[in-house]
Amino acid sequence: MFTNGFSQDINAFNFGIAIWIKEEYLNTKSSIVLETKSKDGIYETFYQFNIVTMSKNKDNLDLHSFTFPNETYGIRIRVNTNQVNYEKNRRRVILDEMSIIHLA
């Protein structure tokens, strides 16, 4: 899980994301969500990714840009799964090209 907390409010988060490879897809009971953290330290789901339509190529990431309408003091991307359809324990999700924006 990628997680981060900040002492100041952040306004936006831009990043690329993909499932590592096609042969290692997450099953239908899996989820990938972007969560935001309030000033009180409470995380809430901000966005749920559609695993079916996500890139399954670690070299071809889906680019996302999110602007947060409420005060946001942390972000995390959570991958929830009870099983993967591959016999090796490899990477599940890749993140790259991240930028976090704070406007004073």
KAURKA-V939166 format. One record per residue. SS is DSSP state (alpha for helix, beta for strand, coil for the rest). Layout:
ss->SS
ss->SS
//
This chain:
ss->coil
ss->beta
ss->beta
ss->beta
ss->beta
ss->coil
ss->coil
ss->coil
ss->coil
ss->coil
ss->coil
ss->beta
ss->beta
ss->beta
ss->beta
ss->beta
ss->beta
ss->beta
ss->beta
ss->coil
ss->beta
ss->alpha
ss->alpha
ss->alpha
ss->coil
ss->beta
ss->coil
ss->coil
ss->coil
ss->coil
ss->beta
ss->beta
ss->beta
ss->beta
ss->beta
ss->beta
ss->beta
ss->coil
ss->coil
ss->coil
ss->coil
ss->coil
ss->beta
ss->beta
ss->beta
ss->beta
ss->beta
ss->beta
ss->coil
ss->coil
ss->coil
ss->coil
ss->coil
ss->coil
ss->coil
ss->coil
ss->beta
ss->coil
ss->coil
ss->coil
ss->coil
ss->beta
ss->beta
ss->beta
ss->beta
ss->beta
ss->beta
ss->coil
ss->coil
ss->coil
ss->coil
ss->coil
ss->coil
ss->beta
ss->beta
ss->beta
ss->beta
ss->beta
ss->beta
ss->beta
ss->coil
ss->coil
ss->coil
ss->beta
ss->coil
ss->coil
ss->coil
ss->coil
ss->coil
ss->coil
ss->coil
ss->coil
ss->beta
ss->beta
ss->beta
ss->beta
ss->beta
ss->beta
ss->beta
ss->beta
ss->beta
ss->coil
ss->coil
ss->coil
//
